[in-house]
């Protein structure tokens, strides 16, 4: 698809070894983008790279390491000469009340989802300024719709949305655009890895109608691609999330939190029965 605005653009994607990042990167490659995949999972990166139809590079990277982010960006510039889009997509989640999470889980979630996004964006920003490009963040519905058992994830994503909003203003007049992406429950390992937890299942059951539904990855990929092509300020999908966004100032009220509050004791009970260990 040489007519795509992405054709020839160098796109750097973190969290690209699976899920939304890899699926979207494959479609961007099909549309002519030069895709650079970053992740801690070397095997996953190689698997995704093998599916690309266009130029592709991979770098094993832990976004928590700011110095490593700088080195990777330097390598990309040597190899590709420019960075047009940097998409801070790397994220992890762990479900449960904060006092029942494993030691270190809260810090890990904040460090990867929020601090890691800062590290890669700061490293890439001089190149993006030079190209007049685009900075994107995967912020989630969790940035504005907060649920029991997701305190660390919600805090990280709310911080990430605030980062995106502030950065957008900071870069006014530079030609660089900034976007926040807000997916709901998508059937990636970030969600499906928790589906076997009774506490997480209790949360989804407590959410009304479409707000507890899990969406297939292939349905959201076109929306990510379009947002990257158009350099959108915000993308929310499924569309039901736009209702939450519009009502965000009312979401913490007693009326809107009634179902979640009613489910919280059972979520805590179920979480307390689980033997919990952090993901690798």
ZAVOLUM-777729 format. One record per residue (C-alpha): x, y, z. Coordinates in steps of 0.2 Angstrom, whole numbers, plus 5000, padded with zeros to 4 digits. Example, Ala and Ser with C-alpha at 12.3 -4.5 7.8 and 13.67 -1.06 7.14 Angstrom:
BEGIN
506249785039 506849955036 
***
This chain:
BEGIN
500050005000 501250134994 499850274995 499950255014 500650405024 501650285033 502650235017 504450265020 504250325038 505350255051 504250195065 505050135082 503850035093 504149965110 503249815117 503349745099 503649565102 501749525104 500049595106 499449755099 501249815096 501749675085 500049665076 500049845072 501849845067 501549705054 500149805046 501249965046 502549865037 501249805024 500949985021 502750025017 503450085034 505150045040 504849965057 506049955071 505449835084 505949845103 505649725117 506449625131 505949465122 507249415109 506349265103 504649355101 505549495091 506249375079 504649285077 503749455073 505149515062 504949355051 503149405047 503649585040 503449625022 504549775022 506249835030 506249785048 507549795062 507449725080 508349775096 508249695113 507849825125 507249845143 506450025143 506750045161 508650065157 508750245151 510550225145 510050075135 508650175127 509950305122 511050175114 509650095104 509150265097 510950305092 510950135083 509350165074 509950335068 511550255061 510550115053 509050215047 509550395047 507950465055 506550425067 504850485061 503750405074 504150335091 502750235099 502950205118 501850045119 502749935131 501649885146 501349755159 499949735172 499649625187 497949605195 497449615213 497249735228 498949825231 499249735248 499049565240 500149595225 501949525226 503349635232 503949745219 502449725207 501849905210 503649975206 503849865191 502149915183 502550105185 504350085179 503849995163 502250085159 502650255164 504550285167 504950165152 503850275141 504850425146 506550345143 506150295125 505250455121 506650565128 507950475119 507050485102 506350655104 507850755096 507650645080 505750665080 505950845082 507150845067 505950745056 504350845062 503650675067 502450595079 502550535097 501250405103 500850325119 499750175123 498750245138 497250125139 495450155145 496250135162 496950305161 495250375164 494150225170 494850155186 494449985194 494849885210 496349775208 497149885195 497850025205 499650025199 499050005181 497850145182 499050255191 500350225177 499150245163 498350405170 500150475172 500550425154 499050515148 499550675158 501250655150 500550645133 499450795136 500850905143 502050845130 500850895116 500851075123 502751075125 502951035107 501751165100 502551255085 503851125082 502851025069 502850865081 501250795085 500750685100 499450555102 498750455116 497950285112 496650215123 496150035120 494949945131 495049755136 495949675121 496349485119 498249505121 499149415135 499049575145 497249525147 497049345143 498549305155 497349365169 495749275163 496149125173 496149225189 494449215198 494649395205 494949465188 493449365181 492449435195 492949615189 492449585171 490749515177 490449665187 490649785173 489049825163 488749785145 490149825133 491349885147 491749715152 491949635134 493549585127 493949635109 494949535097 496649615092 496249615074 494749725077 495849865085 497349855073 496549965059 496150095072 497950105078 498550115060 497450255056 497950345071 499750325066 499350375048 498350535053 499550575068 497950585079 497950675096 496850535103 496150365098 494850265109 494250095104 493150005107 491950155103 491050125120 492550185128 492150365122 490650365133 491850335148 492950465141 491550595140 490950555157 492650545165 492350675178 490850575185 491650405185 492350415202 490550455210 489550335220 488250315207 489550265194 490650155205 489150055213 489449895204 491349895206 491149935225 489949795227 491149675218 492649735228 492449625243 492249465232 493749525222 494849535238 494249375244 494649285228 496349375226 496749315244 496549135239 497749145225 499549105226 500249255217 501949275208 502549415197 502749375178 504449345171 
***
